[in-house]
Amino acid sequence: MVADPLSRVFSALADPTRRDIVARLAVGDATVNELAAPYDVTVQAVSKHLKVLEDAGLVSRSREAQRRPVHLEANVFDLMTRWIERYRQQAEERYRRLDDVLRAMPDDVAPHPPTDAAPTPIPQEGTPS
């Protein structure tokens, strides 16, 4: 079964190394060797991470003479942003409704005691309290 584009993107970004690679590519294009330099892994391991990012549409590779820079495809973030924004707006609407309910409540009403609390015993005359 082929995952939808959004699922592929989120799955690719689930790995912290891949998120770090994306963050570094946000600054500018880089070669595989440049991307592999700060990690204690092989260039082949970084290439595998790049393949996952490429399959998700997050990065592309081009050829400039002998150099093969990796480029961040920022348009994929639009897909993620639209998805996140929809749920952010729904959450904000729920909070606005809660704010309206709280504003409508009178300020001078004492809170109700818990219904499952045992009643406080009243001291009897002649017994120490």
C-alpha positions in Angstrom: 0.0 0.0 0.0 1.4 3.4 -1.0 1.2 6.0 1.8 -0.3 9.4 1.0 2.2 12.3 0.6 1.5 13.8 4.0 2.1 10.5 5.7 5.4 10.0 3.8 6.5 13.5 4.9 5.7 13.0 8.6 7.2 9.6 8.5 10.4 10.9 7.0 10.6 13.7 9.6 10.0 11.2 12.5 13.8 10.6 12.6 15.9 13.2 14.4 18.8 12.9 12.0 16.6 13.5 9.0 15.0 16.5 10.8 18.5 17.9 11.4 19.4 17.4 7.8 16.3 19.3 6.8 17.2 22.1 9.2 20.7 22.3 7.7 19.3 22.3 4.2 17.0 25.2 5.1 20.2 27.3 5.3 21.4 26.3 1.9 22.1 23.4 -0.5 24.8 20.9 0.5 26.5 17.8 -0.8 26.1 14.4 0.8 29.7 14.7 2.1 29.0 18.1 3.6 25.8 16.8 5.2 27.6 13.7 6.6 30.5 15.6 8.1 29.0 16.4 11.6 27.6 12.8 12.1 29.4 9.8 13.4 28.0 7.7 10.6 29.1 6.7 7.1 28.3 8.7 4.0 26.2 5.7 2.9 24.0 6.0 6.1 23.4 9.7 5.3 22.6 8.8 1.7 20.0 6.4 3.0 18.5 9.2 5.1 18.5 11.4 2.0 16.7 8.7 0.0 13.9 8.7 2.5 13.7 12.5 2.4 13.8 12.4 -1.4 11.0 9.7 -1.6 8.9 12.0 0.7 9.5 14.9 -1.7 11.4 16.9 0.9 14.7 17.1 -1.0 15.9 16.8 -4.5 19.4 16.3 -6.0 20.9 18.1 -8.9 24.1 18.0 -10.8 26.5 21.0 -11.0 29.6 19.8 -12.8 31.2 17.3 -10.4 29.1 18.5 -7.5 25.7 16.9 -6.7 24.0 19.3 -4.2 21.0 18.3 -2.2 18.2 20.9 -2.3 15.3 21.4 0.2 11.9 21.4 -1.5 10.2 24.0 0.6 6.8 23.6 -1.2 6.3 20.3 0.7 6.1 22.3 3.9 3.0 24.0 2.5 1.2 20.7 2.6 2.2 20.2 6.2 1.3 23.7 7.1 -2.2 23.5 5.7 -2.8 20.3 7.6 -1.5 21.7 10.9 -3.3 25.0 10.4 -6.7 23.3 10.0 -6.3 21.6 13.4 -4.8 24.7 15.1 -7.8 26.7 14.0 -10.2 24.1 15.4 -8.3 24.1 18.7 -8.4 27.9 18.9 -12.2 27.9 18.2 -12.7 25.5 21.1 -10.6 27.7 23.4 -12.6 30.8 22.3 -15.8 29.0 23.2 -14.4 28.0 26.6 -13.3 31.7 27.2 -16.9 32.8 26.3 -18.4 30.3 28.8 -15.9 31.4 31.5 -16.6 35.1 30.9 -20.3 34.5 31.2 -19.9 32.8 34.6 -20.5 35.1 37.6 -17.4 36.0 39.6 -19.0 35.8 43.0 -20.3 32.2 42.9 -18.5 30.0 45.3 -17.3 26.7 43.9 -19.4 23.7 44.7 -17.8 21.2 47.1 -17.0 17.8 45.6 -20.0 15.5 45.6 -18.0 12.5 46.7 -16.5 14.2 49.7 -17.6 12.8 53.1 -19.5 15.4 55.2 -17.5 17.1 58.0 -18.6 15.8 61.4 -20.2 18.4 63.7 -18.6 18.2 67.2 -21.0 17.2 69.9 -21.2 19.1 73.2 -18.8 17.7 75.7 -16.5 16.1 73.2 -13.1 17.6 72.3 -12.9 19.2 68.9 
